[in-house]
Amino acid sequence: MSDSLRASVLYYWAQTLLFFGLNERALRAFQDVVRECPGRQEAWSVLGFLHAQRGELSEAVPAFEKALSLRDDEAELFFNAGFATQRAGNHARAMELMQRAIALDPKLDRAWYGLGLSLAHLGRHEEAVAKFREATRLQPFNPYAGYHLAAALLKLGRREEVLAEYLRVKGFDPKVSALMRREFEIDDREG
């Protein structure tokens, strides 16, 4: 069997394992794929995702970076790499990756949200507000973007806007709005 055929068979076997939810076996199979065929970008991407899912960020981030070195035109790949990088604590690099995802797909609400999270983490709350607003414009029913928008607004002392965002989220997500009420000390008479 030729090397490229073997790599293809391994890749489709790994995909099949993943399809059936056999993630442990799929992880090992994707590791075999990248050993056999290190230029297989989609295998590196899935490997990064599986490592991130397991909380193995020191393995996920390099896998995503390798996938990006092989193909740099997929917004979802930049988002996934940014998300893992953000979880690993490198917010400056996560911002770069999220910005690249947005450049490739300006409607990718998750990337706007992720960019807002990194900006907020770095104390750049005014910029974070703008990113969270865009995320909520693109996906109005994302309660977490609303929550973090309100948190950034609170850091800026913009209480009336916090209350408005709380009321908006309360209209479709009682659990997150209850969390907002507690954490942002919103009195029932206010909202």
N, C-alpha and C positions, 0 to 999 in steps of 0.2 A: 504494500500500500504506500503510495507517495506521501511525502510529508504534508503537503497541502490538503490531500484527501483525509489523512489521519486527523489533522487539526480541525477540519470541517466536521468530521464525525464526532470528535470530542466536544466541539462547540455545541452541536445539536443535541448530544446526549446531556450536556450540562443544562441546556435550555429546557429539555424535557424534565429533568430532575427539579428544576426551579418551578416549572409549570405545575408539577404535582406537589409542590410545597415541601420538598425534601431539601431544605436549604443547606443543611450541613454537608450532605453529599454533593449538592450543587456547588458549594464553595470549593470543595476539594477538586471537583471536575473543572471548574473555571481556572483554578490554579494550574491544573495540568494543561489546559488550553494555552495559557500565556507562557508556560514553560516551552511548549511545543512550537508555538507561533506568537512570539512577543509583539508582532505587529498587528495583532487582532484587537483593534480599538474597542469594539463592542464588548469583548470579553473583559478587558480592563475596567470598562465602565460598570458592568454588572458586578465584577469583583469588588470595586469600590463601594457599590451600593450594599452588597451583602456584608462587607466589613462594617460599614456605617450602621447598618441595621443591628449588628451585634455589639455596637459601641466600641469597636476596635478602630478608633480614629487614626491611630498611628499607622495603620495598614490601609485604611480607606483613602486618606488624603493622597499618599503617593500613587495609589492605583488610579484615582481620578486624574491626578497630574499627568500620569503616563498616558491615559486615554486622551487628554487634551493635547498632548504633544503629538499624537497621531492624527487627531481630527479636531479642528477648532471652529466648527461652524454649527454646533448644536446647542441651542439655548438651554435645553433641559440638562445637558451634560454640565454646562457651566453652573447652572443652578445647583445640581447635586454636589458638584465639587465645592461650591461656595458654602452649601449647608454643612457638609462634613468639616470643612475648614473652620467655619464659624463655631461648630460644636467643639472643635479642638482648641478654640480660644484665639485663633489668629484672625482677628476682626479686620485688620487692614487688608490682608490677602482676600478674605471673604468678600469685602466690599468690591475689590477689583473683579472678582469672579461674578458677583451679582450684577455689576454694571455691564459686564460683557454679555451676560444672559439677556439683560434688558435691551442692549444694543441689537442683539439678534432677534429678539421677540419682545417688543415694547408692551405687549398685552399679557406677559407672563406675571400675573399678580403675585405669585409666590416669590419671585425675584425682587419685586419692589418691597414686599414685606421683609424678606431677608436682609435687604440693604438697609431698611429702616432699623432692624434689630441691631445690626453692627454699628450703625451711626449712633443709636441710643447708648449702646454699650460703651462707646468711645466718648460719650458726653456731648455729642453733637445733636442736641435735641431739636433744634429748629429745623435742621436738615431732615432729621428722622420724621418729624411731623409731616413734611411734604411727601416723603416716601410712603408713609403709612396711609396718608390721604389718597395717594394714587392706588395703593393696594386695595383700599376700601371702595374706590370708584370702580375699579376693574372687577372686584368680587365683593359686592356689598354685604353678602351674608357670611363673611369670614369674621367670626366674633373675636378671634385672637388679634387680627389686625386692628380692630376697634379697641380692644383692650390696650394694646401697646400704643396706639394713637393717643388714647386718654392718658396713659402713663407719661408719655413725652410731653403732652400739654400741661399736665400737672407739674412736671419739673420746671416748666416755663412760667408757672403761676397763672395759667389761663383757665381758671376754675369754671367759668361759664361754658367754655368749649368742652371741658371734661364732662360736664353735666349733659350737654347736648349729645355727645358721643355715647354716654351711658344710656340715655333714653333711646337712641337709635338701636343699640345692641339689645336693650331690654325688649324691643319690639319683636325680636326673632330668636333670642337665645337666653332663656331664664337662668341657666347655670353660670354662664360667663358674666351676665349682668349682676348676679348675686355676688360673685367674686369681686367685681368692680365696686359694688356698693360697699362691701366690707373693706377692701384694700385702699380705696380712695376716700373712705369715710364720707360717703354720700348719705345724707339724712333722707328718710322717706319723704319728707316734706319738700326736699329739693328736687327729687327725681321720682 
